Amino acid sequence: MDRLKKFLEKFWTSDEEVCTIVSHGAVLNLFGLLIMQAPLDHFWTMYMSGCGVSKVIMKGIYKFSIDYWNAHHFLKDK
């Protein structure tokens, strides 16, 4: 969690506007907890399954909005 916080602080102070994070599910679950400011015992409530896609908007150093979390709509046949 500390490494994620450091990453967010570094990203927020950079000139970058967009960031794509590709990682193992556990890291993404922790990222979800950080966004929601939830305790660690809620780890599985932010479960990110395989190939899940999320869009998170960073509005401030620890202010976020979630457009979608763990979406799979792009995998469905049309």
Secondary structure, DSSP 8 states (H G I E B T S, - for coil): -HHHHHHHHHHHTSS---------HHHHHHHHHHHHT--GGGGGGG---TT-EEEEEEEETTEEEEEEEEE-GGGS--
